[in-house]
Amino acid sequence: MMQRTEIEISDSIKMLEHNSLHCYPFDCFGNDNRAKIQIMLDVIKMNRTLAWINSKFLNSIEMLQTHPDNKLWRIAMDARNWLDGEFEIDELLFSERKRIEHNNSF
């Protein structure tokens, strides 16, 4: 398991903060993408542990399940897994809105 460098962490925080400003606010299921990014930022900035993530996002029944269906827990775990070097930061980013250029010539 590889730990991220300070530069990788700093760069990822900047990328996630930029993504938060430019992503679609909600996914197709109505989930708040920006709230998910804030969870990821908290996990990455504070180097949150698995135990902290479980206690924060899972209820007692979910803690007994192998793979709880809890979107906030999953997003926190994705950030933790990124910190542990399991994949690249690009896999955490949400689709961004395209800028629409208005052409005023008729």
Beta strands, then each sheet from edge to edge (+ up, - down):
end
